[in-house]
């Protein structure tokens, strides 16, 4: 089992935009991470993300560079305050190697 955990890129504040999309810096950081991962030879079967816009945008940037076998998709149990056991149950059913884009504090507990 190969599982990679990635925190979403920097997002706008809720006051700036309630949907909290990535900032320009967040997009640039995600592109840099994706390019380093590609150059290191990382190959993925799947990329999954939480239902939050910032996680989906980060996953799409990673997918554009890493070209997994399928499109990035939402995975239940990856929201910031979800119980990590929910994600664990979903993770056990994934195709490997897989990458998850999520949030803190959830990723640190996962």
N, CA and C of each residue as an Amber inpcrd file, in Angstrom:
protein
   330
   0.8430000  -1.1730000   0.0000000   0.0000000   0.0000000   0.0000000
   0.8920000   1.2400000   0.0000000   0.7120000   2.0770000  -0.9890000
   1.3760000   3.3740000  -1.0240000   0.2990000   4.4360000  -0.9420000
   0.3920000   5.2680000   0.0950000  -0.5880000   6.3170000   0.3120000
   0.1490000   7.6130000   0.6010000  -0.1680000   8.6410000  -0.1530000
   0.4450000   9.9560000   0.0040000  -0.6130000  10.9260000   0.5060000
  -0.2660000  11.6950000   1.5340000  -1.1730000  12.6780000   2.1080000
  -0.6440000  14.0700000   1.7920000  -1.5070000  14.9190000   1.2580000
  -1.1220000  16.2800000   0.8810000  -2.1420000  17.2600000   1.4540000
  -1.6380000  18.2820000   2.1220000  -2.5240000  19.3460000   2.5890000
  -2.8110000  20.2760000   1.4220000  -4.0330000  20.7390000   1.3170000
  -4.4070000  21.6720000   0.2500000  -3.5230000  22.9140000   0.2990000
  -3.4420000  23.6120000  -0.8260000  -2.6970000  24.8620000  -0.8870000
  -3.3820000  25.9610000  -0.0960000  -2.6490000  27.0560000   0.0750000
  -3.1860000  28.1980000   0.8140000  -4.5010000  28.6640000   0.1950000
  -5.4900000  28.8970000   1.0640000  -6.8260000  29.3050000   0.6040000
  -7.1330000  30.7260000   1.0610000  -8.0280000  31.3570000   0.3410000
  -8.5050000  32.6810000   0.7340000  -9.2550000  32.5680000   2.0580000
  -9.3010000  33.6570000   2.7920000 -10.0410000  33.6620000   4.0550000
 -11.5370000  33.5810000   3.7680000 -12.2690000  33.1680000   4.7640000
 -13.7200000  33.0690000   4.6150000 -14.3400000  34.4500000   4.3950000
 -13.7420000  35.4890000   4.9800000 -14.2410000  36.8490000   4.7920000
 -14.0120000  37.3080000   3.3510000 -12.8990000  36.8970000   2.7810000
 -12.5700000  37.2850000   1.4030000 -13.4610000  36.5630000   0.3920000
 -13.6780000  35.2640000   0.6250000 -14.5160000  34.4520000  -0.2600000
 -14.9970000  33.2450000   0.5360000 -16.2950000  33.1750000   0.8520000
 -16.8110000  32.0810000   1.6690000 -16.5440000  30.6790000   1.1030000
 -16.3480000  30.5620000  -0.2070000 -16.0620000  29.2530000  -0.8050000
 -14.6250000  28.8140000  -0.5240000 -13.7420000  29.7640000  -0.1540000
 -12.3480000  29.5300000   0.1910000 -11.5400000  28.8290000  -0.9070000
 -11.5330000  29.3900000  -2.1250000 -10.6820000  28.8320000  -3.1850000
  -9.2090000  29.0920000  -2.8740000  -8.3300000  28.4780000  -3.6470000
  -6.9000000  28.6980000  -3.4780000  -6.5340000  30.1410000  -3.8140000
  -5.5500000  30.6450000  -3.1030000  -4.9630000  31.9390000  -3.4550000
  -3.9830000  31.7090000  -4.6030000  -3.4670000  32.7760000  -5.1730000
  -2.4270000  32.6190000  -6.1980000  -1.2310000  31.8740000  -5.6270000
  -0.8500000  32.2210000  -4.4090000   0.2720000  31.5270000  -3.7650000
  -0.0520000  30.0470000  -3.5620000  -1.2880000  29.7550000  -3.1520000
  -1.7030000  28.3640000  -2.9580000  -1.6170000  27.5690000  -4.2480000
  -2.0320000  28.1730000  -5.3560000  -1.9270000  27.5100000  -6.6600000
  -0.4640000  27.2860000  -7.0350000   0.3550000  28.3170000  -6.8640000
   1.7820000  28.2040000  -7.1970000   2.4590000  27.1200000  -6.3640000
   2.1500000  27.0770000  -5.0740000   2.7290000  26.0490000  -4.2050000
   2.3030000  24.6520000  -4.6500000   1.0340000  24.4920000  -5.0010000
   0.5420000  23.1830000  -5.4400000   1.2260000  22.7590000  -6.7410000
   1.4360000  23.6890000  -7.6460000   2.1410000  23.3800000  -8.9030000
   3.5640000  22.9380000  -8.5950000   4.2420000  23.6440000  -7.6870000
   5.6270000  23.2750000  -7.3370000   5.6950000  21.8730000  -6.7490000
   4.7890000  21.5630000  -5.8340000   4.7590000  20.2330000  -5.2260000
   4.5050000  19.1770000  -6.2980000   3.5630000  19.4430000  -7.1840000
   3.2250000  18.4830000  -8.2430000   4.4180000  18.2390000  -9.1620000
   5.1370000  19.2880000  -9.5090000   6.2890000  19.1320000 -10.4030000
   7.4210000  18.3650000  -9.7420000   7.6530000  18.6230000  -8.4710000
   8.6840000  17.8680000  -7.7430000   8.2910000  16.3930000  -7.6790000
   7.0320000  16.1290000  -7.3920000   6.5640000  14.7430000  -7.3250000
   6.7170000  14.0480000  -8.6780000   6.3890000  14.7520000  -9.7570000
   6.5310000  14.1640000 -11.0930000   7.9920000  13.8660000 -11.4010000
   8.8670000  14.8290000 -11.1180000  10.3010000  14.6320000 -11.3890000
  10.8870000  13.5020000 -10.5570000  10.3150000  13.2610000  -9.3970000
  10.8100000  12.1660000  -8.5530000  10.3010000  10.8020000  -9.0210000
   9.4380000  10.8050000 -10.0280000   8.9390000   9.5530000 -10.5860000
   7.6710000   9.0240000  -9.9410000   6.9840000   9.8440000  -9.1640000
   5.7560000   9.3930000  -8.5160000   4.6980000   9.0320000  -9.5530000
   4.1570000   7.8390000  -9.4240000   3.0730000   7.3680000 -10.2880000
   1.9010000   6.9950000  -9.3930000   0.7250000   7.4460000  -9.8050000
  -0.4660000   7.2370000  -8.9870000  -1.5620000   6.5490000  -9.7780000
  -2.3240000   5.7290000  -9.0780000  -3.5320000   5.1730000  -9.6780000
  -4.6810000   6.1600000  -9.4770000  -4.7450000   6.7540000  -8.2720000
  -5.8750000   7.6180000  -7.9600000  -5.4510000   8.8220000  -7.1200000
  -6.2270000   9.8970000  -7.2660000  -6.1200000  11.0710000  -6.4070000
  -7.5250000  11.3610000  -5.8950000  -7.6280000  11.5520000  -4.5880000
  -8.9170000  11.8350000  -3.9580000  -8.7940000  13.0870000  -3.1010000
  -9.9090000  13.7510000  -2.8750000  -9.9270000  15.0000000  -2.1230000
 -11.1930000  15.0840000  -1.2950000 -11.1680000  16.0090000  -0.3410000
 -12.3830000  16.2750000   0.4340000 -13.3650000  17.0360000  -0.4540000
 -14.5050000  17.3250000   0.0790000 -15.5060000  18.0710000  -0.6760000
 -15.2780000  19.5760000  -0.7000000 -14.2400000  20.0510000  -0.0480000
 -13.9530000  21.4870000  -0.0060000 -13.2860000  21.9330000  -1.3090000
 -13.6510000  23.1150000  -1.7800000 -13.1370000  23.6400000  -3.0440000
 -11.6120000  23.6760000  -3.0720000 -10.9880000  24.1460000  -2.0000000
  -9.5240000  24.2720000  -1.9870000  -8.8290000  22.9240000  -2.1380000
  -9.4130000  21.8760000  -1.5790000  -8.8330000  20.5340000  -1.7240000
  -9.0340000  20.0190000  -3.1520000 -10.2090000  20.2660000  -3.7120000
 -10.4560000  19.8330000  -5.0980000  -9.5160000  20.5440000  -6.0650000
  -9.3270000  21.8500000  -5.8790000  -8.4290000  22.5950000  -6.7660000
  -6.9940000  22.0830000  -6.6550000  -6.5520000  21.7940000  -5.4460000
  -5.2050000  21.2430000  -5.2530000  -5.0940000  19.8880000  -5.9370000
  -6.0950000  19.0460000  -5.7840000  -6.0850000  17.7230000  -6.4150000
  -6.0360000  17.8380000  -7.9370000  -6.7660000  18.7850000  -8.4970000
  -6.7620000  18.9710000  -9.9540000  -5.3900000  19.4200000 -10.4560000
  -4.7240000  20.2840000  -9.7030000  -3.3780000  20.7230000 -10.0780000
  -2.4150000  19.5400000 -10.0310000  -2.4920000  18.7380000  -8.9830000
  -1.6350000  17.5610000  -8.8700000  -1.9050000  16.5860000 -10.0140000
  -3.1610000  16.3770000 -10.3370000  -3.5180000  15.4440000 -11.4060000
  -3.0030000  15.9110000 -12.7620000  -3.0020000  17.2150000 -12.9980000
  -2.5210000  17.7410000 -14.2770000  -1.0430000  17.4080000 -14.4920000
  -0.2730000  17.3700000 -13.4310000   1.1610000  17.0560000 -13.5340000
   1.4320000  15.5590000 -13.4380000   0.6930000  14.8670000 -12.5630000
   1.0060000  13.4730000 -12.2640000   0.2340000  12.4660000 -13.1130000
  -0.8230000  12.9020000 -13.7720000  -1.6320000  12.0930000 -14.6870000
  -1.9530000  10.7010000 -14.1070000  -2.7880000  10.6710000 -13.0600000
  -3.1920000   9.3720000 -12.5170000  -4.0760000   8.6350000 -13.5120000
  -4.3750000   7.3950000 -13.1990000  -5.1930000   6.5760000 -14.0980000
  -6.6060000   7.1330000 -14.2650000  -7.1390000   7.7820000 -13.2560000
  -8.4850000   8.3510000 -13.3320000  -8.4890000   9.8050000 -12.9110000
  -9.6460000  10.4210000 -13.0510000  -9.8180000  11.8180000 -12.6310000
  -9.8360000  11.8960000 -11.1020000  -9.4070000  13.0210000 -10.5380000
  -9.5260000  13.1830000  -9.0840000 -10.9880000  13.0760000  -8.6710000
 -11.2190000  12.4880000  -7.5120000 -12.6000000  12.3410000  -7.0540000
 -12.7000000  12.6060000  -5.5580000 -13.8990000  12.9930000  -5.1680000
 -14.1570000  13.2700000  -3.7600000 -14.2160000  11.9630000  -2.9910000
 -13.6620000  11.9850000  -1.7860000 -13.6820000  10.8180000  -0.9120000
 -14.2760000  11.2480000   0.4280000 -15.3190000  10.5800000   0.8540000
 -15.9390000  10.9020000   2.1380000 -14.9620000  10.6240000   3.2700000
 -15.0450000  11.4470000   4.3050000 -14.2120000  11.2420000   5.4800000
 -12.9550000  12.0870000   5.5140000 -12.7880000  13.0010000   4.5400000
 -11.5740000  13.8200000   4.4840000 -11.7930000  15.2730000   4.8830000
 -12.9790000  15.6310000   5.3500000 -13.2370000  17.0160000   5.7600000
 -12.4150000  17.3410000   7.0090000 -12.1520000  18.6140000   7.2600000
 -11.2450000  19.0080000   8.3390000 -11.5510000  18.4040000   9.7100000
 -12.8020000  18.2680000  10.0540000 -13.1430000  17.7650000  11.3890000
 -13.7430000  16.3650000  11.3810000 -13.6280000  15.6570000  10.2730000
 -14.1480000  14.2870000  10.2040000 -13.3490000  13.3540000  11.1110000
 -14.0030000  12.3130000  11.5430000 -13.3460000  11.2620000  12.3100000
 -12.4150000  10.5070000  11.3530000 -11.1350000  10.3900000  11.6560000
 -10.2060000   9.6930000  10.7570000 -10.6020000   8.2460000  10.4620000
 -11.3990000   7.6470000  11.3260000 -11.8330000   6.2630000  11.0670000
 -12.7140000   6.1750000   9.8290000 -13.4510000   7.2520000   9.5160000
 -14.2570000   7.2660000   8.2900000 -13.3520000   7.1910000   7.0680000
 -12.2970000   7.9810000   7.0820000 -11.3510000   7.9650000   5.9660000
 -10.6470000   6.6180000   5.8870000 -10.2960000   6.0520000   7.0270000
  -9.5980000   4.7660000   7.0390000 -10.4200000   3.6910000   6.3350000
 -11.7110000   3.6710000   6.5880000 -12.5730000   2.6830000   5.9390000
 -12.5850000   2.8790000   4.4310000 -12.6250000   4.1320000   3.9810000
 -12.6230000   4.4150000   2.5430000 -11.2660000   4.1030000   1.9260000
 -10.2000000   4.3930000   2.6440000  -8.8380000   4.1670000   2.1470000
  -8.6000000   2.6920000   1.8390000  -9.1370000   1.8370000   2.6620000
  -8.9310000   0.3940000   2.4810000  -9.4820000  -0.1100000   1.1520000
 -10.3530000   0.6500000   0.5060000 -10.9750000   0.2230000  -0.7490000
 -10.3600000   0.8910000  -1.9770000  -9.3280000   1.7190000  -1.7950000
  -8.7500000   2.4730000  -2.9010000  -7.8600000   1.6230000  -3.7930000
  -7.6500000   2.1290000  -5.0020000  -6.6580000   1.5430000  -5.8920000
  -5.3190000   2.1970000  -5.5640000  -4.2470000   1.4230000  -5.5860000
  -2.9350000   1.9080000  -5.1470000  -2.0100000   2.0900000  -6.3320000
  -1.0510000   2.9670000  -6.2090000  -0.8360000   3.9560000  -5.1610000
  -1.8550000   5.0890000  -5.2560000  -2.1560000   5.6780000  -4.0970000
  -3.1800000   6.7210000  -4.0220000  -2.6400000   7.9520000  -3.3050000
  -3.2260000   9.0890000  -3.6380000  -2.8800000  10.3610000  -2.9960000
  -4.1700000  10.9970000  -2.5070000  -4.1400000  11.4810000  -1.2740000
  -5.2930000  12.1470000  -0.6820000  -4.9490000  13.6020000  -0.4240000
  -5.8430000  14.4930000  -0.8220000  -5.6840000  15.9200000  -0.5410000
  -6.7100000  16.2790000   0.5150000  -6.2120000  16.7490000   1.6490000
  -7.1100000  17.0590000   2.7480000  -6.6980000  18.2960000   3.5120000
  -7.0160000  18.2820000   4.7970000  -6.9180000  19.4700000   5.6540000
  -6.2900000  19.1130000   6.9880000  -5.7870000  20.1370000   7.6440000
  -5.4140000  20.0050000   9.0460000  -6.6150000  20.4680000   9.8690000
  -6.9010000  19.8740000  10.9790000  -6.0850000  18.9120000  11.7040000
  -6.3070000  17.4640000  11.2790000  -7.2180000  17.2340000  10.3530000
  -7.5740000  15.8660000   9.9780000  -6.3830000  15.0340000   9.5110000
  -5.5610000  15.5640000   8.6060000  -4.4490000  14.7750000   8.0710000
  -3.4720000  14.3610000   9.1700000  -3.2380000  15.2160000  10.1460000
  -2.3170000  14.8510000  11.2180000  -2.8860000  13.7290000  12.0890000
  -4.2030000  13.6840000  12.2140000  -4.8280000  12.5980000  12.9820000
  -4.9100000  11.3150000  12.1670000  -5.0320000  11.4520000  10.8740000
  -5.1310000  10.2850000   9.9960000  -3.8190000   9.5360000   9.9900000
